[in-house]
Amino acid sequence: MAFDRITVEPDKLEGKPCIRGLRITVETVVRLVAAGWTFEQILEEYPDLERADIQQALEYAAAATDVHVHRLRSPA
């Protein structure tokens, strides 16, 4: 999956993933959603964001936590 709205710049915000080069991190957006903010509330508070930015931030966070668990065999 391509994340064309997510940027990572080593010299900006310690290299944290941001939205479209803005100083708004994916982490900030995800934390707001987790705290119960609606997309509309986030867009009102951060007018530089677009609805697609929030959606892609959530998709990016989900992809970043994609962990595969492999069960180990029981010792014989």
N, C-alpha and C positions, 0 to 999 in steps of 0.2 A: 504494500500500500504506500502510495506517495503522500508525503505531508508537505505540500507546497506552501502552507501558511505558517509552518513552524520553522524558525531559524535558530541557529546556534552560532554565536559569535564569541570567541574566546575572551575578547576584551570588554564584553558587555555583560553585566550582571553575573560575573564569574562563570560565563559559558553556559548558563542555564538555558534550556529551551524556551524561546520567547515566541510571541505571536507577531508575525510579519515584521520582525526587526524592531518592534516597539519595545518599550521597557515594561512590558506586561508579560509575566512568565506563565507558562503552561501550569505550573504549580499553583499560582494565584487563582487562575480560572477554575481549576479542579477543586481547590479548597472552597471557593465560593459556592460552587454547585453542591459540594458535600455538606456545606453548612445550610443548605436549603434555599439558596438564592435562585430565583427564576432567571431564565435567559433575559427577560425584559429588565429585571432589576440590574443585572450585570451590564447590559447595554446602556442603561441610563447612567450608571455610575462610571462606566468607562466608554465614553462616546466614540473613541477611536476604534473600538472593537466592532466586528460584524457578527451576525448570528453564525455564519459559517466558521468563524474563528473559534467560537466556543465549542461547536460540534467537533471540529478537528482537534482541539486541545484534549477533549475527552477521548477521542479515538487514539490519539498519540499516547496518552496515559495508559489506556487499556493495552495497547501494543507493547508498551514498555514493561508491563507487568505480566506478559505472556510467558508463563513458566510451565515447563513440562515436568511432570512428576513421574519418575520411573520407580516402580517397586523393586526392591532387591529380593532376590530369592532367599528363602529361609535356609539357614545352614542345615546340611544333611545330618 
